[in-house]
Amino acid sequence: MQNILDNLYAEKKVEPMIVVMPNGRAMKDDRPVGNIFDKDKVEAFATFEKDLLNDLIPYIEKNYPAMKDRKHRALAGLSMGGGQSLNFGLGHLDKFAWVGGFSSAPNTKKPEVLVPSPEKAKEQLKLLWISCGDQDNLITFSKRTHDYLAAHHIPHIYQVIPGGHHDFEVWKNNLYMFSQLLFKPVPPAVFTEND
């Protein structure tokens, strides 16, 4: 991740930004051991929402020269983090204007829960990015979200990567593309046509 962003920054293809990569599993022993789908381990991903909003963001804003408004705050993640990003970002449009879900996992809320007010989402989102590889067995979660967004004419980017699996090749591509759109005007032509 740091190589991708460092190179893009050196090439002046991304805006200056502070990037924070926390472990989104909020539990005492957060190592990915045993059954990672145990109830307490899955719940820890949802619990992280409070840590993010009440602890992490205020800490960053207090200790780093961060811009403190929603228009200058993005949230993105991969797999379970993709689900978290959609859940937390779309659930807190007062905090985030830029949201990306890369190969979002089954923790992703149903689209009607994610975006209960399409008009509000249209008004407040600067960019909503959803992507998944076409060989990823989790693509149904991204597709159902895209279908809902398209049906409600909510501008977003939906990228299906041909031959893409649930792996870092897909996620690195997502980070490379998504990061170049952050914190600058997004040309309307990049948004997915409603289909």
C-alpha positions in Angstrom: 0.0 0.0 0.0 2.7 2.5 0.9 4.6 1.8 -2.3 1.5 2.5 -4.4 0.7 5.7 -2.6 4.3 6.9 -2.4 4.7 6.4 -6.2 1.4 8.1 -7.0 2.4 11.0 -4.7 5.8 11.3 -6.3 4.1 11.4 -9.7 1.7 14.1 -8.4 -1.3 11.8 -9.2 -2.8 12.0 -5.7 -3.6 14.8 -3.4 -1.6 15.1 -0.2 -3.4 13.0 2.4 -2.9 11.3 5.8 -3.5 7.6 5.4 -4.3 5.5 8.5 -4.6 1.7 8.3 -6.0 0.4 11.6 -6.9 -3.2 12.3 -10.7 -3.2 12.0 -11.2 -6.1 14.4 -11.9 -4.5 17.7 -11.2 -7.2 20.3 -8.5 -7.9 22.8 -6.9 -10.8 20.9 -7.3 -9.7 17.3 -5.0 -12.2 15.7 -6.7 -14.0 12.8 -6.4 -17.5 14.4 -8.9 -20.3 14.8 -12.3 -19.9 13.2 -12.3 -16.3 11.9 -16.1 -16.5 11.5 -16.8 -17.2 15.2 -19.6 -14.9 16.4 -17.3 -12.8 18.7 -14.7 -12.3 15.9 -17.4 -11.2 13.4 -19.0 -8.9 15.9 -15.6 -7.3 16.5 -15.7 -5.9 13.0 -19.0 -4.1 13.8 -17.7 -2.9 17.2 -14.8 -1.1 15.4 -17.3 1.5 14.2 -17.3 3.1 17.7 -13.5 2.9 17.9 -13.2 4.6 14.5 -15.7 7.4 15.3 -15.1 8.0 19.0 -11.3 7.3 19.3 -9.4 7.0 16.1 -10.6 10.0 14.1 -10.4 12.4 17.1 -6.9 11.1 17.9 -5.7 11.7 14.3 -7.3 15.2 14.2 -5.7 16.1 17.5 -2.2 14.8 16.7 -1.8 15.4 12.9 -2.5 18.4 10.6 -5.7 16.8 9.3 -8.6 18.7 7.8 -11.5 18.0 10.1 -14.6 18.1 7.8 -16.4 15.3 6.0 -15.4 16.7 2.5 -11.8 15.9 3.4 -12.3 12.4 4.9 -12.4 9.1 3.0 -13.0 5.6 4.1 -12.1 2.5 2.1 -11.2 -1.1 2.8 -11.0 -4.6 1.4 -12.9 -7.7 2.2 -14.3 -7.4 5.8 -12.9 -3.9 5.7 -14.8 -3.2 2.4 -18.0 -4.2 4.2 -17.0 -2.0 7.2 -16.2 0.9 4.9 -19.6 0.7 3.2 -21.4 0.2 6.5 -19.7 3.0 8.4 -19.1 5.4 5.6 -22.6 5.3 4.2 -24.0 5.1 7.7 -22.3 8.3 8.6 -22.5 10.6 5.6 -22.0 13.5 8.1 -18.5 12.2 8.6 -17.4 10.8 5.2 -17.8 12.0 1.6 -15.6 9.5 -0.1 -16.3 5.8 0.4 -14.8 2.7 -1.2 -15.6 -1.0 -0.8 -13.1 -3.4 -2.4 -14.4 -7.0 -2.6 -16.8 -6.3 0.2 -17.5 -9.3 2.4 -20.8 -10.8 3.9 -20.6 -8.2 6.7 -21.9 -5.6 4.2 -25.4 -4.5 5.2 -28.2 -4.8 2.7 -28.3 -1.9 0.3 -31.6 -0.5 1.5 -30.1 -0.4 5.0 -26.8 1.1 3.7 -28.6 3.8 1.7 -32.1 4.4 3.2 -32.2 7.9 1.7 -31.0 7.9 -1.9 -31.5 11.7 -2.2 -29.3 12.3 0.9 -26.6 10.0 -0.6 -26.7 11.8 -3.9 -26.4 15.1 -2.2 -23.6 14.2 0.2 -21.3 11.7 -1.5 -18.4 13.0 -3.5 -17.4 9.4 -4.6 -18.7 5.9 -3.9 -16.5 3.2 -5.3 -17.5 -0.5 -5.4 -15.3 -3.1 -7.0 -14.8 -6.9 -7.0 -13.2 -9.5 -9.2 -15.6 -11.5 -11.4 -14.1 -14.8 -10.0 -14.6 -13.7 -6.4 -17.3 -15.8 -4.8 -18.2 -12.7 -2.7 -19.2 -10.6 -5.8 -22.9 -11.0 -5.0 -22.5 -8.4 -2.1 -21.0 -5.8 -4.4 -23.5 -6.6 -7.2 -26.6 -6.2 -5.0 -25.3 -2.9 -3.7 -24.5 -1.7 -7.3 -28.0 -2.8 -8.5 -29.7 -0.8 -5.7 -27.6 2.3 -6.4 -28.3 2.0 -10.1 -32.0 1.6 -9.5 -32.0 4.7 -7.4 -29.7 6.7 -9.8 -27.1 7.2 -7.1 -23.8 8.1 -8.8 -21.0 5.6 -8.1 -18.3 3.6 -9.7 -18.8 -0.1 -10.1 -15.8 -1.9 -11.3 -15.8 -5.7 -12.0 -12.3 -6.9 -12.7 -12.2 -9.7 -15.3 -10.4 -12.7 -14.0 -10.1 -11.1 -10.6 -10.2 -13.2 -7.4 -10.4 -12.3 -3.7 -6.8 -11.3 -3.5 -4.2 -8.5 -3.4 -4.0 -8.1 -7.1 -7.6 -6.9 -7.2 -7.2 -4.8 -4.0 -3.9 -3.1 -5.2 -5.7 -2.1 -8.4 -8.6 -0.7 -6.4 -6.3 1.4 -4.2 -4.4 2.6 -7.2 -7.5 3.8 -9.0 -9.6 5.0 -6.1 -6.8 7.0 -4.4 -6.3 9.1 -7.6 -9.9 10.4 -7.5 -9.9 11.5 -3.8 -10.2 15.1 -2.7 -10.6 16.6 -6.2 -13.5 17.1 -8.6 -14.6 13.8 -9.9 -15.5 14.0 -13.6 -19.1 12.8 -14.1 -17.9 10.6 -17.0 -16.2 8.2 -14.6 -19.4 7.2 -12.9 -21.1 3.9 -13.8 -24.1 4.3 -16.1 -27.3 3.1 -14.5 -28.0 -0.3 -15.9 
